[in-house]
Amino acid sequence: MTEIVEMREGEGQVRVDASDGFVNLEDRGSTLFVRVKRTERVGSVPVVIGRAALEEHFAAGKGEKDLAQAYLANRKVINAKVLELAPTGDVYTDSNPMLLGAGDFE
């Protein structure tokens, strides 16, 4: 099954496989917001990933859509890290997301 993920501010659409482990993403310029599906139960983990992490570890460029493109190209690795670091239970919310920086991927 394929779904369309809207990029922010008319940046276009990207087709992705809905089984790839994320619910939605939003490239905010200095950060990327993504909801990563939990594998063991219903729900997702809201995550904010800093630009530096995506540039240093996943070759994101400096452009407007580059964070989202870097995430999409490396989503399996990034999602695995999120699920590794996420405790069981609903600790993270939209107003209190998991924050990932460059040091989290070393």
ZIDALIN-V731666 format. One line per field, one symbol per residue. ss: DSSP state (H for helix, E for strand, C for the rest). phi: phi as a letter, one per 20 degrees, with the letter a starting at -180 (. if undefined). A space follows every 50 residues. Layout:
# ZIDALIN-V731666
ss=???
phi=???
This chain:
# ZIDALIN-V731666
ss=CEEEEECHHHCCEEEEECCCCEEEEEECCCEEEEEEECCCCCCEEEEEEE HHHHHHHHCCCCCCCHHHHHHHHHHHHHHHHHHHHCCCCCCCECCECEEE CHHHHC
phi=.dcedfeflmfoccecffeencebbbeenebcdbdeffeeafpbdfcddf ggffffdclfeeffeffffffgfcfffffffgffefffoefdcgecffdd dgffde
